[in-house]
């Protein structure tokens, strides 16, 4: 419904991917007439993943883009209005909440579900971009299975990097842990776990220069002790290259009103998708610094839609 060129909606979902589309499915079936703005990357991070083998219901696996396309179709089947557009400003001071899309379209929403996800941090190498989905990954849990019995490298020195290296060590022949500094930043327990794992080799004071290969990653060129008299070039043969240097939650546009932690992840009430703003909910990777899986994102999207339905019912 439009009034004075401002569109009014019951439930506005910002972001797509497993969380946003699942929220759209549940909100549509609850007759909330949801509108989904899909953002810069419709379908989210999974659209850069070639094969997904760990999502229930797909015994033969499914590609990320196909899976996201099917989720979108399912949401639209129940009446969800999916649109391309980027939310550029919000005003959550009072309800109805005001949202600006692409700097011009004004929307007033009775409830808002934030499902904008998180963006994996990359090194910024041209070769890294070239091999995304063909040997370069930012999720060992998602893609490690494809490198069983092979040699891989993990970049990072924190808890996440150590966890991913340990996970991959159970699948792969050898795991190189490439650490820029001369020490690990991970907790003592995680460090000990890595040090005790025989097929993990830690390469301290190594920076990644480039990835090499034809159709996929076949090797990696590193610079040891860069900027010192001992600087030297090191080459390793690998089949997979995993980034574990962190994620950036896409929450900046909401941070004036919605509480976040020091990394930018939206804080929600324990066990719920409720934020500190009544009627504004968060789901998926934008509020999950721990699991970051398609299945957990989808589950939280379901929760957000159900909470939005309850919130609107109480208002009426």
C-alpha positions as CSV (number, residue, x, y, z in Angstrom):
1,X,0.0,0.0,0.0
2,X,1.3,3.5,-0.9
3,X,0.5,6.8,0.8
4,X,2.1,10.0,-0.3
5,X,4.5,8.0,-2.4
6,X,5.7,6.1,0.7
7,X,5.1,2.3,0.6
8,X,3.7,0.8,3.8
9,X,4.4,-2.9,4.5
10,X,3.7,-5.2,7.5
11,X,7.0,-7.1,7.3
12,X,10.1,-5.9,5.6
13,X,13.0,-8.4,5.2
14,X,16.3,-6.8,4.4
15,X,18.7,-9.3,2.8
16,X,18.4,-12.7,1.1
17,X,20.3,-15.9,1.5
18,X,19.0,-18.8,3.6
19,X,17.9,-16.5,6.4
20,X,16.1,-13.9,4.3
21,X,14.4,-16.3,2.0
22,X,13.3,-18.6,4.8
23,X,11.9,-15.7,6.7
24,X,10.1,-14.8,3.5
25,X,8.6,-18.3,3.3
26,X,7.3,-18.2,6.9
27,X,6.1,-14.6,6.8
28,X,4.2,-15.2,3.6
29,X,2.5,-18.3,5.0
30,X,1.5,-16.2,8.0
31,X,-0.2,-13.6,5.7
32,X,2.2,-10.9,6.6
33,X,2.7,-9.9,2.9
34,X,6.5,-9.6,3.3
35,X,8.7,-7.6,1.0
36,X,12.3,-8.8,0.6
37,X,15.0,-6.5,-0.6
38,X,17.8,-8.9,-1.7
39,X,20.8,-6.6,-1.5
40,X,23.9,-6.4,-3.6
41,X,24.3,-10.1,-3.8
42,X,20.9,-11.9,-4.1
43,X,21.2,-15.3,-2.5
44,X,24.1,-14.2,-0.3
45,X,27.5,-15.9,0.2
46,X,26.2,-19.3,-0.9
47,X,26.0,-18.0,-4.5
48,X,29.8,-18.1,-4.6
49,X,29.8,-21.8,-3.4
50,X,29.9,-24.5,-6.1
51,X,28.6,-27.5,-4.3
52,X,26.7,-27.8,-1.0
53,X,26.7,-31.3,0.5
54,X,25.8,-30.7,4.1
55,X,22.3,-29.2,3.8
56,X,19.6,-31.8,4.7
57,X,17.3,-32.9,1.9
58,X,19.9,-33.0,-0.9
59,X,21.5,-36.5,-0.9
60,X,23.4,-35.8,-4.1
61,X,24.4,-32.3,-3.1
62,X,23.3,-29.0,-4.8
63,X,25.1,-25.9,-6.1
64,X,24.8,-22.7,-4.1
65,X,23.2,-20.6,-6.8
66,X,20.6,-23.3,-7.6
67,X,19.7,-23.8,-4.0
68,X,19.2,-20.1,-3.5
69,X,17.2,-19.9,-6.6
70,X,14.9,-22.6,-5.3
71,X,14.5,-21.0,-1.9
72,X,13.5,-17.7,-3.6
73,X,11.0,-19.5,-5.8
74,X,9.5,-21.2,-2.7
75,X,9.1,-17.8,-1.0
76,X,7.5,-16.3,-4.1
77,X,5.2,-19.2,-4.4
78,X,3.5,-18.1,-1.2
79,X,3.4,-14.5,-2.2
80,X,6.7,-13.1,-1.0
81,X,7.6,-10.0,-3.0
82,X,11.3,-10.3,-3.7
83,X,13.0,-7.2,-5.1
84,X,16.5,-6.2,-6.0
85,X,17.6,-3.2,-4.0
86,X,20.1,-2.0,-1.3
87,X,18.9,-0.5,1.9
88,X,20.9,2.8,2.3
89,X,19.3,4.3,5.4
90,X,17.0,3.4,8.3
91,X,15.2,5.2,11.0
92,X,14.2,2.9,13.9
93,X,13.4,5.7,16.3
94,X,9.6,5.0,16.3
95,X,7.2,2.7,14.6
96,X,6.4,2.5,11.7
97,X,10.1,2.1,10.9
98,X,11.4,4.1,8.0
99,X,13.7,2.5,5.5
100,X,15.3,4.0,2.4
101,X,16.2,1.8,-0.5
102,X,18.8,2.8,-3.1
103,X,18.8,6.3,-1.7
104,X,15.3,7.2,-3.1
105,X,12.6,4.6,-2.4
106,X,10.9,5.3,1.0
107,X,9.2,2.5,2.9
108,X,7.4,2.4,6.3
109,X,7.4,-1.0,7.9
110,X,5.5,-2.3,11.0
111,X,8.2,-4.9,11.5
112,X,11.7,-5.4,10.1
113,X,13.8,-8.6,9.8
114,X,17.5,-8.0,9.2
115,X,19.1,-10.8,7.2
116,X,22.0,-9.0,5.6
117,X,24.6,-11.6,6.4
118,X,28.4,-11.2,6.8
119,X,31.1,-10.8,4.3
120,X,34.2,-13.0,4.5
121,X,37.5,-11.0,4.6
122,X,39.9,-11.8,1.7
123,X,43.5,-10.9,1.1
124,X,42.7,-8.9,-2.0
125,X,44.8,-10.9,-4.4
126,X,43.8,-11.0,-8.1
127,X,44.6,-14.7,-8.2
128,X,42.4,-15.2,-5.1
129,X,39.5,-13.7,-6.9
130,X,40.2,-15.8,-10.0
131,X,40.0,-19.1,-8.1
132,X,37.0,-18.3,-5.9
133,X,34.9,-21.5,-6.0
134,X,37.8,-23.3,-7.7
135,X,40.1,-23.9,-4.8
136,X,39.6,-20.8,-2.7
137,X,37.1,-20.9,0.1
138,X,36.3,-19.0,3.3
139,X,34.5,-21.9,5.0
140,X,36.3,-25.2,5.8
141,X,33.1,-26.8,7.2
142,X,31.3,-26.0,3.9
143,X,34.0,-27.1,1.4
144,X,36.6,-29.2,3.3
145,X,34.9,-32.5,2.2
146,X,36.0,-31.8,-1.4
147,X,39.7,-31.9,-0.4
148,X,39.8,-35.3,1.2
149,X,43.3,-36.8,1.0
150,X,44.7,-33.6,-0.6
151,X,47.1,-30.8,0.6
152,X,45.6,-27.5,1.6
153,X,46.6,-24.2,3.2
154,X,44.7,-22.1,5.8
155,X,45.5,-18.5,6.2
156,X,45.2,-16.9,9.7
157,X,46.5,-17.2,13.2
158,X,43.4,-16.9,15.5
159,X,41.0,-19.3,16.9
160,X,39.0,-19.6,13.7
161,X,42.1,-20.4,11.7
162,X,43.2,-23.0,14.2
163,X,39.7,-24.6,14.3
164,X,39.6,-24.8,10.5
165,X,43.1,-26.2,10.2
166,X,42.2,-28.9,12.8
167,X,39.0,-29.7,11.0
168,X,40.7,-30.0,7.7
169,X,43.5,-32.1,9.2
170,X,40.9,-34.8,9.8
171,X,40.1,-34.9,6.1
172,X,43.2,-33.8,4.2
173,X,46.7,-35.3,3.7
174,X,48.4,-32.2,4.9
175,X,47.4,-28.7,6.1
176,X,49.7,-25.7,6.0
177,X,48.7,-23.0,8.5
178,X,50.0,-19.7,7.0
179,X,50.6,-17.2,9.8
180,X,51.7,-13.6,9.1
181,X,53.2,-13.1,12.6
182,X,55.7,-15.1,14.5
183,X,53.1,-16.5,16.9
184,X,49.5,-17.7,17.0
185,X,46.7,-15.4,18.4
186,X,44.5,-18.4,19.2
187,X,43.7,-19.5,22.7
188,X,46.2,-21.8,24.5
189,X,43.9,-24.8,24.1
190,X,43.5,-24.3,20.4
191,X,47.3,-23.7,20.0
192,X,48.1,-27.0,21.7
193,X,45.6,-28.8,19.6
194,X,47.3,-27.5,16.4
195,X,50.8,-28.2,17.6
196,X,49.9,-31.8,18.5
197,X,48.3,-32.5,15.1
198,X,51.0,-34.2,13.0
199,X,49.7,-33.3,9.6
200,X,49.5,-29.5,10.3
201,X,52.6,-27.6,9.4
202,X,52.7,-24.0,10.7
203,X,54.5,-21.5,8.5
204,X,55.2,-18.5,10.8
205,X,56.1,-15.1,9.3
206,X,54.7,-16.0,5.9
207,X,52.6,-13.7,3.7
208,X,50.7,-14.9,0.6
209,X,51.9,-13.5,-2.6
210,X,49.8,-15.3,-5.2
211,X,48.0,-18.5,-6.0
212,X,48.9,-20.5,-9.1
213,X,47.1,-23.1,-11.2
214,X,45.2,-23.6,-14.4
215,X,41.6,-24.6,-13.9
216,X,41.9,-24.5,-10.1
217,X,44.4,-23.9,-7.4
218,X,47.6,-26.0,-7.7
219,X,50.1,-24.0,-5.7
220,X,50.8,-21.0,-3.6
221,X,53.7,-18.5,-3.5
222,X,54.6,-17.2,-0.1
223,X,57.0,-14.5,1.1
224,X,58.9,-15.6,4.2
225,X,60.0,-12.8,6.6
226,X,58.9,-10.0,4.2
227,X,60.8,-6.8,4.5
228,X,63.8,-8.3,6.3
229,X,67.3,-9.3,5.1
230,X,66.1,-12.9,5.4
231,X,63.2,-12.4,3.0
232,X,62.7,-15.3,0.7
233,X,60.1,-16.7,-1.7
234,X,58.6,-20.0,-0.8
235,X,56.4,-22.2,-3.0
236,X,54.0,-24.9,-1.7
237,X,51.9,-27.3,-3.8
238,X,48.2,-27.3,-2.6
239,X,44.8,-28.1,-4.0
240,X,42.8,-25.8,-1.7
241,X,43.3,-22.4,-0.1
242,X,41.1,-21.4,2.9
243,X,40.7,-17.9,4.3
244,X,40.2,-17.7,8.1
245,X,41.0,-14.1,8.7
246,X,37.5,-13.1,9.9
247,X,34.2,-11.8,8.6
248,X,32.6,-8.4,8.5
249,X,28.9,-8.5,9.5
250,X,26.8,-6.2,7.2
251,X,25.3,-4.2,10.0
252,X,26.7,-0.7,9.5
253,X,23.5,0.9,8.3
254,X,21.6,-0.3,11.4
255,X,24.2,0.4,14.1
256,X,22.8,3.7,15.1
257,X,19.7,2.0,16.5
258,X,20.5,-1.7,16.9
259,X,23.1,-2.8,19.4
260,X,26.1,-4.7,18.1
261,X,29.2,-6.3,19.6
262,X,32.7,-4.9,19.0
263,X,32.9,-6.7,15.7
264,X,29.6,-5.4,14.4
265,X,27.5,-8.6,14.9
266,X,24.0,-7.6,15.9
267,X,23.2,-8.6,19.5
268,X,20.0,-10.5,20.0
269,X,18.1,-11.7,23.1
270,X,19.4,-15.1,24.1
271,X,17.7,-17.8,22.2
272,X,15.6,-15.4,20.1
273,X,16.1,-13.1,17.0
274,X,14.9,-10.1,19.0
275,X,17.1,-7.0,19.0
276,X,17.0,-4.1,21.4
277,X,14.4,-2.4,19.2
278,X,10.8,-3.8,19.5
279,X,9.7,-5.2,16.2
280,X,13.1,-5.4,14.7
281,X,14.6,-8.9,14.4
282,X,18.0,-10.2,13.2
283,X,18.8,-13.6,11.7
284,X,21.5,-15.4,9.9
285,X,25.2,-14.5,9.8
286,X,24.7,-10.8,10.7
287,X,24.0,-12.0,14.2
288,X,26.0,-15.3,14.3
289,X,29.8,-15.1,14.8
290,X,30.0,-18.8,15.7
291,X,28.3,-21.2,13.3
292,X,27.7,-19.3,10.0
293,X,26.1,-22.3,8.3
294,X,23.2,-22.3,5.8
295,X,21.2,-24.6,8.0
296,X,21.6,-22.4,11.1
297,X,20.8,-19.3,9.0
298,X,17.6,-20.8,7.7
299,X,16.5,-21.9,11.2
300,X,17.1,-18.3,12.5
301,X,15.1,-16.9,9.5
302,X,12.2,-19.1,10.6
303,X,12.5,-17.8,14.1
304,X,12.6,-14.2,13.0
305,X,9.4,-14.6,10.9
306,X,7.5,-16.3,13.7
307,X,8.5,-13.6,16.2
308,X,7.5,-10.9,13.7
309,X,4.1,-12.6,13.4
310,X,3.7,-12.7,17.2
311,X,4.8,-9.1,17.5
312,X,2.3,-7.8,14.9
313,X,-0.5,-10.0,16.4
314,X,0.0,-8.4,19.8
315,X,0.0,-4.9,18.3
316,X,-3.4,-5.6,16.7
